[in-house]
Amino acid sequence: MKNSGYYSQFGGAFIPEILVPTFDELESAYLAAREDESFWQEYLDIMSTYSCRATPISRLDNLTEQLGGAAIYVKREDLNHTGAHKANNVMGQGLLTKRMGKKRVIAETGAGQHGVATATMAAKFGFDCTIYMGAHDVARQRPNVFWMEQMGATVVAVTEGSQTLKDAINEAFRDWVSNMDDTHYVLGTACGPHPFPEMVTWFQSIIGTEARAQMLERNGKLPARVYACVGGGSNAMGIFSGFFDDKEVELVGVEAGGRGRGPGQHAARLAYDDATVGVAQGYKTYFLQDRDGQMQDTHSVSAGLDYVGVSPILSYLHESKQVRFEAASDVDVVAAMQKTVRNEGLIPALESSHAFAQAYAEAPSMSPDEDILINMSGRADKDIFTVADAVDDPKWRQFIIDKAKEYSEGMTNA
Amino acid sequence: MHERVTALELAIKKAREKKEILLMTHIVLGYPNFDDSLRVVEDMVNAGVDLMELQIPFSEPMADGPVILRANAEALKGGATVEKSFEVAERLTREFDIPFLFMTYYNILYCQGINAFVDRCKAIGIQGCIVPDLPPSEGEEYLDAMHAAQLSPVHIFTPNTPESRMRHLSDNSSGMIYCVARKGVTGKDTAFSEDITNYLSLCKSTTELPLAVGFGVKSKEDIDYLRGKVDIAVVGSETIRVMEQDGVGAVKGFIETLVT
């Protein structure tokens, strides 16, 4: 076990002894893959034939005109297979799992996007698959649970703790400490013990590499600002990593502002002052925790951002001021989403809508000569129940009532 | 003899002169409440327990199985804090003449400040710590503080720990080594068989420190199997299970069945 994977003071690998050989094996496989050009070529091939890479950049013509100020562009990660950037990470880790000769994958999921993506990869590669998902998230993301099960995955509803993403991660680790010989844990974001933050960033860097070239090709210049929502931080790390060497590009991470500042009201680790440095889930970063180091409940309208920790690499980029962090409130996020749907016909996930909300707030005060780029990390199909509630759509409610009636009558007749 | 002999190691060796195998138990401080924690420890000591692990509750006990996980969560829900855990531990070390260790996760130490945590352990008579998510490579500050205070940082051997790493862990440990009997988390069954015997002889060959074995040890039969092979049997989740099923008062009787 090497003492590596630090970004300034953040990161590390705080893992139970039983997993040390497993992490050594994973790190070796990862480093070997990075050295081997054919691995990345295989990855690019699969992403262009099985998913939808390169994903395009769309210009928001109507909103650019309406809001005035900077021209707004969107990187369309929603067009990946399974509808989010999560595909980039799981296909990469799937190829690595094959190389390690493992036959089973496990994963945690919050919103369900990573669970669906992992289940898809497992179906394609012929792996057994178990997905851990907080019971609270199972309840609010049923459509994703449905698809995971259709693809042959076992979905375990985690009833411990706050029943959200962090608890799903703990349960996945508990599975892994029993089954590491044949099982790879496909961690879904740029968090957790080394090498996960670096490895997941590597797979997601495909977003930033494409986006930078596309913006240059299209406009002959780089965007002034790049916006990405930040839960664990993988889509942000993915798009930002295309621009780290471009000092003129400002990188903006947008966290879940929820109902506002204060414990339990949000999931903003870096934009607000409520988080402190700690060590949990195998890595050191800013956590929303109390003075004793007990993790606090978080809140967000979007399950995928509802998490106590944040990528250690982003904590470093925050402290070194290479990325600016903001938080968008639940209310502003839903409004930004509706505005995007109505004016552009794009359907950003509630997670991604955080980035849209911040971009819409800033664009009007920028110059029309400037471009901004938003990472649309996923689409909102999975959010239909939450969104229908948020916009209070009576026709949707009636549909559900009718459907429920149909099912309950069916059950009575059966 | 290795160079870092601690009070814990001496106490274990002294107790072993009179007993073939020692019994270490585990409680989660503040579960179901601090009064019951005190009573359970008293009953355990009276029933013949030789050492105890006191777990300071943490909200993310990654290496623990369902029983201890729930006990952690319930203790926190009941208002357990690190400060209260220290206070109760101090009473215990004063009242009972057996070695007590803290078991907890690294964030608890980190948020107190490593040196402050270790100083407090020393001041209240805690003899060692088990921190399952802190490998030696991440724990330099902790190890320095523990060694300077002549306390025992206890590391864990597992069935897939290579021999070279066992030596490395032993070099960074004092007091004893905690061998987990199998893969997985706490509180599930373990089949005590030939495989374990081979594993334990490997463990023994890599360290001069006393060996404790835990994970799935829950009956007199299990302890009898370990007798002569290691120094200490650790019964963890099972006592919590007994307490949950039959009440706090049942713990004493259960321990007596193990030590007779």
Interface residues (C-beta under 8 A of the other chain):
Chain A: M1 K2 N3 G12 A13 F14 I15 P16 E17 I18 V20 P21 E160 G161 K166 N170 F173 R174 V177 S178 N179 M180 T276 G278 V279 A280 Q281 G282 F287 Q289 R291 D292 G293 Q294 M295
Chain B: F58 S59 E60 P61 M62 A63 G65 L69 R70 A73 L76 T81 V82 Y105 Y106 N107 I108 Y110 C111 Q112 P132 D133 L134 P135 S137 E138 H155 I156 F157 T158 N160 T161 P162 R165 L169 V180 K183 G184 V185
